Amino acid sequence: RNSDRESCQASARSSTMWTSIVLAALSFSSPVSRVPHSKVHARQQVVASTAELVTNEVALARAADESRGLSMDSIAAAKSGHLGLPLGAAEVGAVLFGQEMSYNPEDPKWLNRDRFVLSAGHGSMFLYSWLHMAGYDLPLDEVKNFRQMDSKTPGHPEFGWTDGVESTTGPLGQGVSNAVGMAMAAKMAAATYNTDEHEIIDHHVFALCGDGCLQEGVSFEGIAIAGHEALDNLVLIYDSNKVTLDKMAEVTQSEDTAARFQAMGWEVYDVDGHDMSAIAKAIKDAKAADNGKPKLIIANTIIAKGIDEVAGTCAGHGEAGVGYTKE
C-alpha cells in the first residue's frame, strides 16, 4: 500500500491497536497455544496461511467470556432481552472486534473504518458488550442500564444514538440489506476517489445475521443484488444455531443455505463458530479474496452457550436462561 496512506492512517487503521483496549485488563505471561485448524470445513478452498491466525488466543477467549458475562448481567438486571445470540456468537465478536476489523473508537466516524451491522438486532447486548470493551463512548453504567428509558443501550441498536452503531436494526433481515447498501456505497466511493497513488477507500462491511434474518424476503433482495453487483467487500456472518424463538429451525426451514447463496454469486465458508482459528481464517480469506464475490461465513454455533440448562434450545433465545446464572 502507498506509504503516504500508511503514515496518514496507521494509528487508526491498525486493529491490533484497539485489541489492546479490548484486552487492557487481561495480562497473560504464558505463551499462547494455537488450536489446530482442522475444524474448518470450508465449502470453498481457503488459502490464507494457518500461521498466527489468532494473535492472542487466550486473551481473546477471555474477552469472549467477558462479553458473555456483560450480556447475562445486563439482561438479568433489565429482566428483559435476548441471551442467545450474545452468548452463542461471543467468539465471533472476539475475532472481529479484537483482531480482524479496523476501527478507531476515538473517531467513530472515521471515513475508512470497517462497518459492522448487527442484523439480528434483538441480540443487541452482543454489540453493546463489544463496543464497551473496544473503548467506544459506552461506559459500564450505560451497559448496566440496558433497555432503560433514554439509555445508550436500547433494546435494539439505534444509529445516531450510540457511538459505534452503524445501523438501526430490529426488523429481521433489514440489517442484511443495510450492509449491502453500505458495501455498494463503498465501492462507488472507491471508484470515484481512489487513484493509483492513493487508495483512500478500501474498507470492508461486516454483518451478523441469524436464522430469522434469512427467513425474511428483505434480506434476499439485498443478497441477490450484492451478488449481481460483485460486492466482494461485503462479509455476511450467519449465526447458524438452528434455533428460532419457539421451535427448532428445522420445523420451518430446510433449504441448503450455502447452495442458495452460491447460486446468487456468493463465496461460502462453513466453520465452527466457537473455533476462533477457524473464524479468523475464514475472515482473513474473505477479506483477501477480491474476486467479485460477496462472502458468506456460516458460523455453526450453540445458542446461549455457557448456560447448560438452556444452551442449544429454544429457551436459550430469550431471557429464560437468566434464572440459571449465578452472581
KALINSUL-V205084 format. One record per pair of residues at least 4 apart in sequence whose ideal C-beta (glycine too) atoms are under 8 Angstrom apart, sorted by the first residue. I is the first residue (numbers start at 1). J is the second residue. If there is no record, write none. Layout:
I_J + I_J
This chain:
1_5 + 1_6 + 1_199 + 2_6 + 2_197 + 2_198 + 2_199 + 3_7 + 4_8 + 4_197 + 4_198 + 5_9 + 5_198 + 5_199 + 5_200 + 6_10 + 6_13 + 9_13 + 9_112 + 10_14 + 11_17 + 11_104 + 12_102 + 12_103 + 12_104 + 12_107 + 12_110 + 12_112 + 12_113 + 13_102 + 13_112 + 14_18 + 14_102 + 15_19 + 15_99 + 15_100 + 15_101 + 15_102 + 15_103 + 16_20 + 16_55 + 16_99 + 17_21 + 18_22 + 18_97 + 18_103 + 18_104 + 18_105 + 18_134 + 18_135 + 19_23 + 19_55 + 19_56 + 19_98 + 19_99 + 20_24 + 21_105 + 21_133 + 21_134 + 21_135 + 22_63 + 22_97 + 22_98 + 22_130 + 22_133 + 22_134 + 22_135 + 23_56 + 23_59 + 23_60 + 23_62 + 23_63 + 23_98 + 26_59 + 26_62 + 26_63 + 28_32 + 28_56 + 28_58 + 28_59 + 30_58 + 32_54 + 32_56 + 32_57 + 32_58 + 32_59 + 33_57 + 33_58 + 34_53 + 34_54 + 34_57 + 34_277 + 35_39 + 35_54 + 35_57 + 35_275 + 35_276 + 35_277 + 36_277 + 37_50 + 37_53 + 37_277 + 37_278 + 37_281 + 39_271 + 39_272 + 39_275 + 39_277 + 39_278 + 40_46 + 40_269 + 40_271 + 40_272 + 40_275 + 40_277 + 40_278 + 40_281 + 40_282 + 41_270 + 41_271 + 41_272 + 42_46 + 42_269 + 42_270 + 42_271 + 42_282 + 43_258 + 43_262 + 43_268 + 43_269 + 43_270 + 44_267 + 44_268 + 44_269 + 46_269 + 46_281 + 46_282 + 46_285 + 47_285 + 47_288 + 48_53 + 48_281 + 48_284 + 48_285 + 48_288 + 50_277 + 50_281 + 53_276 + 53_277 + 53_280 + 53_281 + 53_284 + 54_60 + 54_95 + 54_99 + 54_276 + 54_277 + 54_280 + 55_60 + 55_99 + 56_60 + 57_61 + 57_276 + 57_277 + 58_62 + 59_63 + 59_98 + 60_64 + 60_91 + 60_94 + 60_95 + 60_98 + 60_99 + 60_276 + 61_65 + 61_91 + 61_94 + 61_276 + 62_66 + 63_67 + 63_94 + 63_98 + 63_133 + 64_68 + 64_90 + 64_91 + 64_93 + 64_94 + 64_276 + 65_69 + 65_90 + 65_306 + 66_70 + 66_129 + 66_133 + 67_71 + 67_86 + 67_90 + 67_93 + 67_94 + 67_126 + 67_129 + 67_130 + 67_133 + 68_72 + 68_86 + 68_87 + 68_90 + 68_305 + 68_306 + 69_73 + 70_74 + 70_125 + 70_128 + 70_129 + 70_132 + 70_133 + 70_143 + 71_75 + 71_81 + 71_83 + 71_86 + 71_87 + 71_125 + 71_126 + 71_129 + 72_76 + 72_83 + 72_87 + 72_306 + 72_307 + 72_321 + 72_322 + 72_325 + 73_77 + 73_144 + 73_325 + 74_78 + 74_81 + 74_125 + 74_128 + 74_129 + 74_143 + 74_144 + 74_146 + 74_153 + 75_80 + 75_81 + 75_82 + 75_83 + 75_125 + 75_146 + 75_319 + 75_322 + 76_319 + 76_322 + 76_325 + 77_144 + 77_146 + 78_146 + 78_147 + 78_148 + 79_319 + 79_322 + 80_147 + 80_155 + 80_319 + 81_124 + 81_125 + 81_146 + 81_147 + 81_155 + 81_318 + 81_319 + 82_86 + 82_122 + 82_123 + 82_124 + 82_125 + 82_317 + 82_318 + 82_319 + 83_87 + 83_125 + 83_304 + 83_307 + 83_310 + 83_316 + 83_317 + 83_318 + 83_319 + 83_320 + 83_321 + 83_322 + 84_88 + 84_123 + 84_241 + 84_243 + 84_303 + 84_304 + 84_316 + 84_317 + 84_318 + 85_89 + 85_120 + 85_122 + 85_123 + 85_126 + 85_210 + 85_239 + 85_241 + 85_303 + 86_90 + 86_123 + 86_125 + 86_126 + 86_129 + 87_303 + 87_304 + 87_305 + 87_306 + 87_307 + 87_311 + 87_316 + 87_321 + 88_239 + 88_241 + 88_273 + 88_301 + 88_302 + 88_303 + 88_304 + 88_305 + 88_316 + 89_93 + 89_123 + 89_126 + 89_208 + 89_239 + 89_273 + 89_299 + 89_301 + 90_94 + 90_126 + 90_305 + 91_95 + 91_273 + 91_274 + 91_275 + 91_276 + 91_279 + 92_96 + 92_208 + 92_237 + 92_239 + 92_273 + 92_279 + 92_299 + 92_301 + 93_97 + 93_98 + 93_126 + 93_129 + 93_130 + 94_98 + 94_99 + 94_276 + 95_99 + 95_100 + 95_276 + 95_279 + 95_280 + 95_283 + 96_100 + 96_101 + 96_116 + 96_130 + 96_206 + 96_283 + 97_101 + 97_116 + 97_130 + 97_133 + 97_134 + 99_280 + 100_280 + 100_283 + 100_284 + 100_287 + 101_114 + 101_116 + 101_204 + 101_206 + 102_112 + 102_113 + 102_114 + 102_203 + 103_108 + 103_110 + 103_113 + 103_114 + 103_134 + 103_164 + 104_108 + 104_110 + 104_113 + 105_131 + 105_134 + 105_135 + 105_136 + 105_137 + 105_163 + 105_164 + 106_135 + 108_113 + 108_136 + 108_137 + 108_163 + 108_164 + 109_113 + 111_200 + 111_201 + 112_200 + 112_201 + 112_202 + 112_203 + 113_203 + 114_203 + 114_204 + 114_205 + 114_206 + 115_166 + 115_179 + 115_182 + 115_203 + 115_204 + 115_205 + 115_206 + 116_127 + 116_166 + 116_206 + 116_207 + 116_208 + 117_166 + 117_167 + 117_169 + 117_175 + 117_176 + 117_178 + 117_179 + 117_182 + 117_205 + 117_206 + 117_207 + 117_208 + 118_123 + 118_124 + 118_126 + 118_127 + 118_157 + 118_167 + 118_169 + 118_175 + 118_207 + 118_208 + 119_169 + 119_172 + 119_173 + 119_174 + 119_175 + 119_176 + 119_178 + 119_179 + 119_207 + 119_208 + 119_209 + 119_210 + 119_213 + 119_219 + 120_169 + 120_172 + 120_175 + 120_208 + 120_209 + 120_210 + 120_212 + 120_213 + 120_239 + 121_156 + 121_157 + 121_168 + 121_169 + 121_170 + 121_171 + 121_175 + 122_155 + 122_156 + 122_170 + 123_127 + 123_210 + 124_128 + 124_153 + 124_154 + 124_155 + 124_156 + 124_157 + 125_129 + 125_146 + 125_153 + 126_130 + 126_208 + 127_131 + 127_157 + 127_164 + 127_165 + 128_132 + 128_138 + 128_142 + 128_143 + 128_146 + 128_153 + 128_157 + 128_162 + 129_133 + 129_143 + 130_134 + 131_136 + 131_138 + 131_162 + 131_163 + 131_164 + 131_165 + 132_136 + 132_138 + 132_139 + 132_140 + 132_142 + 132_143 + 134_164 + 136_163 + 136_164 + 137_163 + 138_142 + 138_143 + 138_152 + 138_153 + 138_162 + 138_163 + 138_164 + 139_143 + 140_144 + 141_145 + 142_151 + 142_152 + 142_153 + 143_153 + 145_151 + 145_152 + 145_153 + 146_151 + 146_153 + 147_151 + 147_153 + 147_154 + 147_155 + 148_153 + 152_161 + 152_162 + 153_162 + 154_158 + 154_161 + 154_162 + 155_170 + 156_168 + 156_169 + 156_170 + 157_162 + 157_165 + 157_167 + 157_168 + 157_169 + 157_170 + 158_162 + 158_165 + 158_168 + 159_165 + 159_166 + 159_167 + 159_168 + 160_165 + 161_165 + 166_178 + 166_182 + 167_175 + 167_178 + 167_179 + 167_182 + 169_174 + 169_175 + 169_178 + 170_174 + 171_216 + 171_218 + 172_210 + 172_212 + 172_213 + 172_215 + 172_216 + 172_219 + 173_177 + 173_209 + 173_212 + 173_213 + 173_214 + 173_215 + 173_216 + 173_217 + 173_218 + 173_219 + 173_220 + 174_178 + 174_216 + 174_218 + 174_219 + 175_179 + 175_207 + 175_209 + 175_213 + 176_180 + 176_207 + 176_209 + 176_213 + 176_214 + 176_218 + 176_219 + 176_222 + 176_223 + 176_236 + 177_181 + 177_218 + 177_219 + 177_221 + 177_222 + 178_182 + 178_207 + 178_222 + 179_183 + 179_205 + 179_206 + 179_207 + 179_222 + 179_234 + 179_236 + 180_184 + 180_222 + 180_223 + 180_225 + 180_226 + 180_231 + 180_234 + 181_185 + 181_222 + 182_186 + 182_205 + 183_187 + 183_205 + 183_226 + 183_231 + 183_233 + 183_234 + 183_294 + 184_188 + 184_225 + 184_226 + 184_229 + 184_231 + 185_189 + 186_190 + 186_201 + 186_203 + 186_205 + 186_233 + 187_191 + 187_229 + 187_231 + 187_233 + 188_192 + 189_193 + 189_201 + 190_194 + 190_199 + 190_200 + 190_201 + 190_202 + 193_200 + 193_201 + 194_198 + 194_199 + 194_200 + 194_201 + 194_202 + 195_199 + 203_233 + 204_233 + 204_234 + 204_235 + 204_287 + 205_233 + 205_234 + 205_235 + 206_235 + 206_236 + 206_237 + 207_234 + 207_235 + 207_236 + 207_237 + 208_237 + 208_239 + 209_213 + 209_214 + 209_219 + 209_236 + 209_237 + 209_238 + 209_239 + 210_214 + 210_238 + 210_239 + 210_241 + 211_215 + 211_239 + 211_240 + 211_241 + 211_242 + 211_243 + 211_244 + 211_249 + 211_253 + 212_216 + 212_244 + 212_245 + 213_219 + 214_219 + 214_220 + 214_238 + 214_257 + 215_252 + 215_253 + 216_220 + 217_221 + 218_222 + 219_223 + 220_224 + 221_225 + 222_226 + 223_227 + 223_236 + 223_261 + 223_264 + 223_266 + 223_294 + 224_228 + 224_264 + 225_229 + 226_231 + 226_234 + 226_264 + 226_265 + 226_266 + 226_294 + 227_231 + 227_261 + 227_264 + 227_265 + 227_266 + 227_293 + 227_294 + 228_264 + 228_265 + 230_265 + 230_292 + 230_293 + 230_294 + 231_294 + 232_289 + 232_290 + 232_291 + 232_292 + 232_293 + 232_294 + 232_295 + 233_294 + 234_294 + 234_295 + 235_283 + 235_286 + 235_287 + 235_294 + 235_295 + 235_297 + 236_294 + 236_295 + 236_296 + 236_297 + 237_297 + 237_299 + 238_257 + 238_296 + 238_297 + 238_298 + 238_299 + 239_273 + 239_299 + 239_301 + 240_257 + 240_273 + 240_298 + 240_299 + 240_300 + 240_301 + 241_300 + 241_301 + 241_302 + 241_303 + 241_312 + 242_248 + 242_249 + 242_250 + 243_248 + 243_249 + 243_303 + 243_312 + 243_313 + 243_314 + 243_316 + 243_317 + 244_248 + 244_249 + 244_251 + 244_252 + 244_314 + 244_317 + 245_314 + 245_317 + 245_318 + 246_314 + 247_251 + 247_252 + 247_314 + 248_314 + 249_253 + 250_254 + 255_259 + 255_260 + 256_260 + 257_261 + 257_296 + 257_298 + 258_262 + 258_268 + 258_270 + 258_296 + 258_298 + 259_263 + 260_264 + 261_266 + 261_268 + 261_296 + 262_266 + 262_267 + 262_268 + 265_292 + 265_293 + 265_294 + 266_293 + 266_294 + 266_295 + 266_296 + 267_286 + 267_289 + 267_291 + 267_293 + 267_294 + 267_295 + 267_296 + 268_295 + 268_296 + 268_297 + 268_298 + 269_282 + 269_285 + 269_286 + 269_295 + 269_296 + 269_297 + 269_298 + 270_298 + 270_300 + 271_275 + 271_278 + 271_279 + 271_281 + 271_282 + 271_297 + 271_298 + 271_299 + 271_300 + 272_278 + 272_299 + 272_300 + 273_279 + 273_299 + 273_300 + 273_301 + 274_301 + 274_302 + 274_305 + 275_279 + 276_280 + 277_281 + 278_282 + 279_283 + 279_297 + 279_299 + 280_284 + 281_285 + 282_286 + 282_297 + 283_287 + 283_297 + 284_288 + 285_289 + 286_295 + 286_297 + 289_293 + 289_295 + 301_305 + 302_311 + 302_312 + 303_311 + 303_312 + 303_313 + 303_316 + 303_317 + 304_310 + 304_311 + 304_312 + 304_313 + 304_315 + 304_316 + 304_317 + 304_321 + 305_311 + 306_311 + 307_311 + 307_316 + 307_321 + 307_324 + 307_325 + 308_324 + 309_315 + 309_321 + 309_324 + 310_315 + 310_316 + 310_320 + 310_321 + 310_324 + 311_316 + 311_321 + 312_316 + 315_320 + 315_321 + 316_320 + 316_321 + 321_325
